[in-house]
Amino acid sequence: MTHTSAPFPLAAFHDGQSWRLCHQPARTLTVAITDRDDLQALPAQVNQWLAAGPDRLAVGLISYEAAALLHHPDCTHASPLPAAVVHLYTDTPASAPLPPAAHDDSFRLTTPFAPDWSRAGYLAALERIQAYLRAGDCYQVNLAQRFSSRFTGHPWNAWRALVAAHPAPHACYFDYGEGAVFGVSPERFLSVRGRTVVTEPIKGSQPRGRTPEEDDFLGDLLLRSDKDRAENLMIVDLLRNDLGQLCEPGSIEAEPLFQLRRFSNVQHLVSTVRGTLRTGISPLEALLACFPGGSITGAPKRRAMEIIRELEPGPRGFYCGSLFWQRSNGAFDSSILIRTLQARNGQLVCHGGGGIVHDSDPAQEYAESLFKVEKLMAALER
C-alpha cells in the first residue's frame, strides 16, 4: 500500500463535531523506530508547520514501541514499524459525512481471524503476572492477545464497514504508506483547548446486554464492582502524576470518577483528569511526556511495560499507540488505539486485552479479552 492508493482518504477522524477526511498531504514526517532525536524534535516540527498558516492541520500516529525511545529500550519489543508518522496539510478539510460502506468484494478476509495464543498460553501469562503482583513487583499489568487473518481489497472499505457496525467517538483511519491503521476506539488520551488538558482513562468493562434489562444489570454490576473501581483509580493516580509533571501546581483535578459509558459492544467505567499546562509546553510535547497511556500499560508504567515485553510474543505496533490531530488554532485531540486493527502486507491483525490486578479472575479476564473484539472481527468476516 502506498499513497498512490487514492482516491481513498489517507486519514479520517471525528473532531467532536464532524468528520474530517484528509487526502494527499503537503508533507509527511516519518520518525524511524530507532531515532530518539527525531521523535523529541517532532513537536517543534509540527508547531512550526501549524504556525505558518491560519488553517493548517497535522494528523499523526505514534506507535506503542515509540515508548522505547521515551522510557528505556527494555520497555518494548523491537518493531519493524515507524515510531511516528505525521501527515501535514496546508488547509483543514471541510467537514464531510462518511461515504456509505461498500457492500461488495472491495474488502474481503481470505482466512478467518486466529489467535496467536491458545487459551492455556494466555492463562499461563496471566498467572505469571499475578506472581509479579503477589511479589509486589507492580500493581496492574495490561495483557493483550493478538488475532490475525489475511485479506484482499482496501482497508478503507474494512474501516467503513466497521464504523457502520460499531460507531465510536474516536474512530479513525490512517494510511501510513506501507500499511493502514483503523479502528473504533472509545478512549480519549489527551485533549487540549487553550492550556486546559483533559484525559479520560478507561478501566472496567462489561459486555452489552442482549436486552435492556440485561444491559442495565451488567452496567450496575460494573458500577458496583470494587475491583473495577480500584483498577480505574490506579490509572487515574498514574495520570494525575503524569500530568502533574506538566501542569501548573494545584491545577490537577480528577472529576468525575467512574462514569458508566456505553458503546456498541461494551460498556466501560471512564474517569476524567484535567489540569492547566504550564506555559511553553505544547500539546504534542504533553502527549509524548505521558506516552503511552497508563490504561494500556498498567502501574508503575515502566515496570508494567517490561512485563508486557516479557510475556507478549511480539510488538504491538500501532495498537495501544495514539492517533492525534492538531489545528493551527491550537485545538488538539488524541486517542488511545484500542479496538484498532492494523493492515500490512496482506495481513490484518487485531488485539484484545485488559488490566490484570491481584484479584483478577483468570477465566473472566480471558473472556474479556475476547468480548471486546469478537464483534469487531465478526463485522469483517461477513
C-alpha positions as a printed NumPy array, in Angstrom:
array([[  0.   ,   0.   ,   0.   ],
       [  1.31 ,   3.444,  -0.91 ],
       [ -0.102,   6.929,  -1.069],
       [ -0.949,   6.3  ,  -4.707],
       [ -3.849,   4.244,  -3.346],
       [ -6.047,   7.38 ,  -3.508],
       [ -8.989,   8.122,  -4.165],
       [ -9.389,   6.85 ,  -0.631],
       [ -8.53 ,   9.327,   2.145],
       [ -5.187,   8.876,   3.856],
       [ -6.594,   9.914,   7.235],
       [-10.048,  10.284,   8.754],
       [-11.152,  11.292,  12.232],
       [-14.056,  12.93 ,  14.063],
       [-13.244,  16.278,  15.679],
       [-16.186,  16.168,  18.083],
       [-18.484,  17.968,  15.661],
       [-17.938,  16.399,  12.259],
       [-15.802,  14.022,  10.221],
       [-12.629,  15.238,   8.568],
       [-11.495,  13.248,   5.523],
       [ -7.883,  14.042,   4.661],
       [ -6.443,  13.149,   1.259],
       [ -2.964,  13.907,  -0.097],
       [ -0.837,  15.772,   2.475],
       [  1.567,  18.553,   1.614],
       [  4.241,  16.697,   3.591],
       [  4.624,  13.548,   5.643],
       [  7.038,  13.29 ,   8.556],
       [  8.247,   9.786,   9.428],
       [ 10.286,   9.016,  12.539],
       [ 12.258,   5.76 ,  12.486],
       [ 11.788,   3.429,  15.44 ],
       [ 15.48 ,   3.892,  16.341],
       [ 15.625,   7.711,  16.143],
       [ 15.182,   9.239,  19.598],
       [ 16.344,  12.708,  18.483],
       [ 13.81 ,  12.895,  15.645],
       [ 10.979,  11.867,  17.967],
       [ 11.949,  14.516,  20.504],
       [ 12.124,  17.11 ,  17.695],
       [  8.696,  16.182,  16.326],
       [  6.624,  18.63 ,  18.456],
       [  8.73 ,  21.585,  17.276],
       [  8.385,  20.494,  13.634],
       [  4.617,  20.181,  13.963],
       [  4.345,  23.546,  15.736],
       [  6.439,  25.221,  13.033],
       [  4.179,  23.804,  10.331],
       [  0.974,  24.875,  12.056],
       [  2.266,  28.391,  12.736],
       [  2.878,  29.013,   9.024],
       [ -0.818,  29.263,   8.087],
       [ -4.201,  30.042,   9.683],
       [ -5.981,  26.765,   8.917],
       [ -3.265,  24.135,   8.839],
       [ -3.657,  20.617,  10.179],
       [ -1.407,  17.839,  11.428],
       [ -2.68 ,  14.26 ,  11.798],
       [ -0.332,  11.646,  13.177],
       [  0.257,   8.196,  14.609],
       [  2.573,   7.262,  17.462],
       [  3.356,   3.545,  17.736],
       [  3.372,   1.736,  21.076],
       [  7.05 ,   0.833,  20.597],
       [  7.942,   4.541,  20.461],
       [  7.891,   4.139,  24.251],
       [ 11.363,   2.583,  23.977],
       [ 12.658,   5.979,  22.826],
       [ 10.838,   7.815,  25.613],
       [ 11.482,   5.485,  28.562],
       [ 14.022,   2.671,  28.2  ],
       [ 14.937,   0.235,  25.395],
       [ 13.901,  -2.733,  27.551],
       [ 10.3  ,  -1.481,  27.693],
       [  9.202,  -2.901,  24.334],
       [  9.936,  -5.446,  21.63 ],
       [ 11.82 ,  -4.408,  18.514],
       [  9.37 ,  -3.32 ,  15.811],
       [  9.503,  -3.05 ,  12.01 ],
       [  7.129,  -0.067,  12.083],
       [  7.964,   3.638,  12.453],
       [  7.879,   5.363,  15.83 ],
       [  5.665,   8.081,  14.354],
       [  4.115,   9.207,  11.077],
       [  2.513,  12.649,  10.677],
       [  0.607,  13.951,   7.648],
       [  0.771,  17.761,   7.316],
       [ -1.949,  19.719,   5.493],
       [ -1.967,  23.355,   4.382],
       [ -5.738,  23.507,   4.876],
       [ -8.036,  21.641,   7.236],
       [-10.532,  19.659,   5.13 ],
       [-14.12 ,  20.832,   5.321],
       [-16.453,  18.731,   7.422],
       [-17.946,  15.875,   5.44 ],
       [-20.175,  12.862,   6.01 ],
       [-18.581,   9.453,   5.769],
       [-19.408,   7.73 ,   2.483],
       [-21.517,   4.592,   2.884],
       [-19.794,   1.28 ,   3.432],
       [-19.243,  -0.752,   0.286],
       [-21.341,  -3.915,   0.115],
       [-19.229,  -5.828,  -2.382],
       [-15.872,  -7.584,  -2.552],
       [-13.839,  -4.355,  -2.265],
       [-12.57 ,  -5.816,   1.023],
       [-12.633,  -9.475,   1.977],
       [-10.935, -11.701,   4.515],
       [ -9.34 , -14.735,   2.884],
       [ -8.749, -16.508,   6.218],
       [-10.677, -16.195,   9.49 ],
       [ -9.091, -14.473,  12.471],
       [ -6.983, -16.845,  14.561],
       [ -5.361, -16.138,  17.946],
       [ -1.593, -16.23 ,  18.343],
       [ -2.07 , -17.633,  21.852],
       [ -4.012, -20.668,  22.964],
       [ -6.3  , -20.22 ,  25.945],
       [ -3.757, -22.127,  28.033],
       [ -0.961, -19.844,  26.847],
       [ -2.915, -16.729,  27.751],
       [ -3.755, -18.088,  31.2  ],
       [ -0.121, -19.028,  31.811],
       [  0.93 , -15.443,  31.032],
       [ -1.795, -14.16 ,  33.338],
       [ -0.551, -16.403,  36.154],
       [  2.965, -15.045,  35.644],
       [  1.593, -11.509,  36.029],
       [ -0.224, -12.452,  39.212],
       [  3.03 , -13.862,  40.594],
       [  4.636, -10.473,  39.97 ],
       [  1.681,  -8.787,  41.668],
       [  1.903, -11.047,  44.714],
       [  5.604, -10.242,  44.979],
       [  4.841,  -6.513,  44.97 ],
       [  6.672,  -6.017,  41.666],
       [  3.792,  -3.992,  40.223],
       [  0.139,  -3.164,  40.852],
       [ -1.501,  -3.712,  37.468],
       [ -0.42 ,  -5.003,  34.05 ],
       [ -2.379,  -4.71 ,  30.821],
       [ -2.099,  -8.007,  28.908],
       [ -3.229,  -8.296,  25.281],
       [ -3.514, -11.16 ,  22.832],
       [ -3.31 , -10.857,  19.057],
       [ -5.598, -12.275,  16.359],
       [ -4.503, -12.339,  12.729],
       [ -6.019, -13.008,   9.319],
       [ -5.314, -12.395,   5.631],
       [ -7.28 , -10.087,   3.354],
       [ -7.722,  -8.724,  -0.145],
       [ -9.001,  -5.282,  -1.098],
       [ -8.544,  -1.894,   0.523],
       [ -8.532,  -1.325,   4.306],
       [-10.619,   1.842,   3.894],
       [-13.587,  -0.326,   2.964],
       [-12.986,  -2.526,   6.003],
       [-12.985,   0.532,   8.251],
       [-16.202,   1.845,   6.746],
       [-17.913,  -1.482,   7.44 ],
       [-16.519,  -1.458,  10.978],
       [-17.709,   2.083,  11.752],
       [-21.144,   1.32 ,  10.328],
       [-21.476,  -1.675,  12.647],
       [-19.698,  -0.244,  15.716],
       [-19.565,   3.565,  15.84 ],
       [-17.258,   5.074,  18.452],
       [-16.236,   8.633,  19.394],
       [-12.578,   8.162,  18.462],
       [-12.976,   6.016,  15.369],
       [-10.148,   6.783,  12.961],
       [ -8.332,   5.709,   9.813],
       [ -4.702,   6.378,   8.869],
       [ -2.727,   5.216,   5.815],
       [  0.996,   5.481,   6.577],
       [  2.258,   4.292,   3.197],
       [  3.287,   0.694,   3.819],
       [  0.108,  -0.104,   5.721],
       [ -3.019,   1.266,   7.353],
       [ -4.353,   1.56 ,  10.889],
       [ -8.086,   1.769,  11.511],
       [-10.469,   1.24 ,  14.351],
       [-13.298,   2.275,  16.604],
       [-11.568,   3.399,  19.783],
       [-13.799,   4.675,  22.581],
       [-10.874,   6.161,  24.548],
       [ -9.554,   9.707,  24.58 ],
       [ -5.898,  10.121,  25.543],
       [ -5.157,  13.863,  25.775],
       [ -7.328,  16.747,  24.6  ],
       [ -6.054,  20.331,  24.77 ],
       [ -8.029,  23.561,  24.396],
       [ -6.13 ,  26.695,  25.309],
       [ -3.954,  25.486,  28.168],
       [ -6.521,  23.065,  29.605],
       [ -5.527,  19.434,  29.15 ],
       [ -8.029,  16.612,  29.694],
       [ -7.546,  12.846,  29.735],
       [-10.313,  10.242,  30.081],
       [ -8.883,   6.844,  31.046],
       [-10.986,   3.714,  30.65 ],
       [-10.72 ,   0.877,  33.142],
       [-13.507,  -1.565,  33.947],
       [-15.541,  -3.413,  31.319],
       [-18.699,  -5.435,  30.841],
       [-20.314,  -6.625,  27.603],
       [-23.559,  -5.08 ,  26.404],
       [-26.671,  -6.985,  27.344],
       [-28.928,  -8.761,  24.883],
       [-31.959,  -6.975,  26.362],
       [-32.348,  -3.553,  28.025],
       [-32.82 ,  -5.315,  31.347],
       [-29.639,  -7.358,  30.975],
       [-27.779,  -4.255,  29.797],
       [-28.832,  -2.351,  32.924],
       [-27.916,  -5.316,  35.12 ],
       [-24.412,  -5.56 ,  33.644],
       [-23.923,  -1.795,  33.853],
       [-24.975,  -1.773,  37.51 ],
       [-22.655,  -4.705,  38.164],
       [-19.787,  -2.669,  36.733],
       [-20.646,   0.443,  38.733],
       [-20.735,  -1.571,  41.969],
       [-17.541,  -3.541,  41.276],
       [-14.905,  -2.696,  43.89 ],
       [-12.276,  -4.417,  41.737],
       [-13.038,  -2.335,  38.651],
       [-13.209,   0.924,  40.615],
       [ -9.862,   0.169,  42.262],
       [ -8.341,  -0.697,  38.878],
       [ -9.675,   2.553,  37.415],
       [ -8.382,   4.592,  40.349],
       [ -4.863,   3.168,  39.94 ],
       [ -4.732,   4.568,  36.409],
       [ -6.294,   7.871,  37.477],
       [ -3.487,   8.26 ,  40.02 ],
       [ -0.873,   7.375,  37.383],
       [ -2.265,  10.028,  35.02 ],
       [ -2.513,  12.606,  37.796],
       [  1.196,  12.049,  38.311],
       [  1.975,  12.213,  34.574],
       [  0.057,  15.469,  34.148],
       [  1.456,  16.834,  37.393],
       [  4.886,  16.986,  35.742],
       [  3.455,  19.238,  33.016],
       [  0.763,  21.342,  34.67 ],
       [  0.572,  24.35 ,  36.964],
       [  0.84 ,  23.374,  40.641],
       [ -2.559,  22.786,  42.199],
       [ -4.403,  22.682,  38.861],
       [ -4.906,  18.902,  38.609],
       [ -8.485,  17.72 ,  39.208],
       [ -9.898,  14.205,  38.927],
       [-13.644,  14.571,  38.443],
       [-15.961,  12.91 ,  37.656],
       [-14.778,   9.412,  38.515],
       [-16.237,   6.051,  37.449],
       [-18.789,   7.24 ,  34.886],
       [-20.605,   4.448,  33.058],
       [-20.362,   4.905,  29.289],
       [-21.928,   2.532,  26.808],
       [-20.617,   1.733,  23.353],
       [-21.869,  -0.626,  20.66 ],
       [-20.364,  -3.836,  22.02 ],
       [-19.063,  -2.984,  25.502],
       [-19.661,  -0.697,  28.479],
       [-16.858,   0.896,  30.473],
       [-16.004,   2.9  ,  33.564],
       [-14.475,   6.223,  32.481],
       [-12.853,   8.845,  34.709],
       [-11.723,  12.374,  33.837],
       [ -8.485,  14.095,  34.858],
       [ -7.754,  17.702,  33.884],
       [ -5.133,  20.338,  34.533],
       [ -3.61 ,  23.576,  33.222],
       [ -0.48 ,  23.098,  31.13 ],
       [  2.495,  25.206,  32.105],
       [  3.335,  27.968,  29.655],
       [  5.619,  26.766,  26.881],
       [  4.51 ,  23.113,  26.825],
       [  2.868,  22.229,  23.515],
       [  0.093,  19.632,  23.201],
       [  2.304,  17.141,  21.364],
       [  5.065,  17.591,  23.948],
       [  2.479,  16.767,  26.609],
       [  1.361,  13.66 ,  24.715],
       [  4.914,  12.343,  24.393],
       [  5.616,  13.081,  28.06 ],
       [  2.578,  10.995,  29.09 ],
       [  3.013,   8.306,  26.426],
       [  1.922,   5.568,  26.339],
       [ -1.373,   5.901,  28.149],
       [ -1.39 ,   4.266,  31.553],
       [ -4.665,   2.466,  30.897],
       [ -2.937,   0.209,  28.342],
       [  0.275,  -0.399,  30.28 ],
       [ -0.5  ,  -0.711,  33.972],
       [  1.289,   0.676,  37.009],
       [  4.001,   1.54 ,  37.632],
       [  4.271,   2.253,  33.933],
       [  7.858,   1.288,  33.15 ],
       [  7.774,  -1.995,  35.083],
       [  4.401,  -2.894,  33.577],
       [  5.815,  -2.332,  30.082],
       [  8.806,  -4.541,  30.864],
       [  6.445,  -7.342,  31.919],
       [  4.346,  -6.848,  28.78 ],
       [  7.521,  -7.197,  26.703],
       [  8.444, -10.383,  28.563],
       [  5.058, -12.063,  28.141],
       [  3.515, -10.847,  24.888],
       [  5.145, -12.7  ,  21.967],
       [  5.749,  -9.719,  19.688],
       [  5.431,  -5.956,  19.208],
       [  2.053,  -4.26 ,  19.459],
       [  2.766,  -1.881,  16.586],
       [  0.24 ,   0.934,  16.479],
       [ -2.168,  -0.94 ,  18.761],
       [ -2.159,   0.885,  22.129],
       [ -0.312,   3.77 ,  20.497],
       [ -2.103,   7.026,  19.739],
       [ -3.626,   8.957,  16.881],
       [ -3.572,  12.738,  17.295],
       [ -4.69 ,  15.766,  15.342],
       [ -3.864,  19.431,  15.841],
       [ -5.007,  22.58 ,  14.058],
       [ -3.404,  25.996,  13.661],
       [ -5.926,  27.402,  16.142],
       [ -4.378,  25.2  ,  18.844],
       [ -7.173,  22.632,  19.082],
       [ -5.686,  19.219,  19.824],
       [ -7.133,  15.792,  20.498],
       [ -5.778,  12.28 ,  20.648],
       [ -6.978,   8.755,  21.239],
       [ -5.59 ,   5.514,  22.549],
       [ -5.657,   2.998,  19.717],
       [ -7.677,   0.201,  21.278],
       [-10.36 ,  -1.659,  19.259],
       [ -7.932,  -0.993,  16.432],
       [ -6.768,  -3.134,  13.511],
       [ -3.558,  -2.982,  11.511],
       [ -3.296,  -3.9  ,   7.828],
       [  0.113,  -4.532,   6.272],
       [  1.392,  -6.808,   3.5  ],
       [ -1.957,  -8.591,   3.173],
       [ -2.151,  -9.378,   6.886],
       [ -4.777,  -7.932,   9.23 ],
       [ -4.215,  -8.047,  12.99 ],
       [ -6.476,  -7.208,  15.909],
       [ -5.677,  -7.2  ,  19.644],
       [ -7.858,  -7.671,  22.705],
       [ -6.805,  -7.382,  26.303],
       [ -7.376,  -5.944,  29.738],
       [ -5.828,  -4.895,  33.006],
       [ -4.717,  -7.658,  35.371],
       [ -4.716,  -6.993,  39.131],
       [ -4.129,  -9.235,  42.154],
       [ -7.757, -10.365,  42.436],
       [ -8.412, -10.83 ,  38.71 ],
       [-10.287, -13.999,  37.837],
       [ -8.339, -15.724,  35.024],
       [-11.404, -17.088,  33.221],
       [-13.137, -13.698,  33.338],
       [-10.034, -11.887,  32.091],
       [ -9.697, -14.292,  29.177],
       [-13.381, -13.794,  28.33 ],
       [-12.921, -10.011,  28.497],
       [-10.027, -10.154,  26.04 ],
       [-12.447, -11.835,  23.629],
       [-15.703,  -9.911,  24.082],
       [-14.001,  -6.566,  23.468],
       [-13.072,  -7.558,  19.914],
       [-15.197, -10.554,  18.854],
       [-17.922,  -8.386,  17.317],
       [-15.344,  -6.229,  15.554],
       [-13.763,  -9.245,  13.918],
       [-17.187, -10.679,  13.108],
       [-18.149,  -7.441,  11.317],
       [-15.258,  -8.029,   8.897],
       [-15.787, -11.774,   8.499],
       [-19.242, -11.356,   6.96 ]])
